[in-house]
Amino acid sequence: MAPVIAVDGLGVRFRRNRGARRSFKDLFSSRQRRSRPDDFWALRDVSFDVQPGEAIGVVGRNGQGKSTLLKLVAGVMLPDEGSVKVTEGVAPLIEITGGFVDDLTVRDNVYLTAGLHGMSRSEIDGRFDDIIDFAEIGDFVDTPYKHLSSGMKVRIAFSVIAQLEEPVLLVDEVLAVGDRGFREKCYRRIEELLAGGRTLFFVSHNEKDLRRFCQRGLYLDKGSLVLDGPIDDVLSLYNADYGS
């Protein structure tokens, strides 16, 4: 079976000093020549394949490239080296409140965001009540988005993205905000999507959640892929390196 995600020799470079200037000559020189002392590789030489229906947990300390990897898979960031090939559509639960417009109402934001993700107006019409009911914010439908609490913003954002039919689901600790009851509700929804054959990339520091959803793990450290294997083995090595 052909992989739904193929990552080959992936590398992404950032600059610590954003104010540093590059010369005109740098724009036409090779990558090696363009490297500066204040450059660092968030990811380097990362390769793996993902088969349809796999649930993969991405493990590592803060700042080790986990969220960067998901953004590359989502197509919102381009690599400096290597390639990421995704053969199916992606539903990104990554910084999900970022695309919402503060001055628009919740209703208008639902139509805007769902539309940007490819849903037709008639599809949104048919699912609008389900989106609002799941988010449990029926009393705030015509309230400007900026007046919602952070937890309510996550609720409506998750509710919209969870309605997408895309085969690949990317989840990056977006549910850390909000009450435990709603988080469990979201997790049950993720399990429903997995039961329907979706592919999952899941970033979390919660081992219980990682074991709940994932059979396979990717352990990233200092921008490198240290281990690709069963989630229990990945978590054991991570804990041996940095403690539980």
HELIX and SHEET records of a PDB file:
HELIX    1   1 PHE A   24  PHE A   28  5                                   5    
HELIX    2   2 ARG A   31  ARG A   34  1                                   4    
HELIX    3   3 LYS A   66  ALA A   74  1                                   9    
HELIX    4   4 VAL A  106  LEU A  116  1                                  11    
HELIX    5   5 ARG A  121  ALA A  135  1                                  15    
HELIX    6   6 GLY A  138  PHE A  140  5                                   3    
HELIX    7   7 TYR A  145  HIS A  147  5                                   3    
HELIX    8   8 SER A  150  ILE A  161  1                                  12    
HELIX    9   9 VAL A  174  ALA A  176  5                                   3    
HELIX   10  10 ARG A  180  ALA A  195  1                                  16    
HELIX   11  11 GLU A  207  PHE A  213  1                                   7    
HELIX   12  12 ILE A  231  TYR A  242  1                                  12    
SHEET    1   A 3 ASP A  39  VAL A  50  0                                        
SHEET    2   A 3 ILE A   5  ARG A  15 -1                                        
SHEET    3   A 3 GLU A  81  VAL A  86 -1                                        
SHEET    1   B 6 VAL A  90  LEU A  93  0                                        
SHEET    2   B 6 VAL A 168  ASP A 172  1                                        
SHEET    3   B 6 THR A 199  VAL A 203  1                                        
SHEET    4   B 6 ALA A  55  VAL A  59  1                                        
SHEET    5   B 6 ARG A 216  ASP A 221  1                                        
SHEET    6   B 6 SER A 224  PRO A 230 -1                                        
END                                                                             
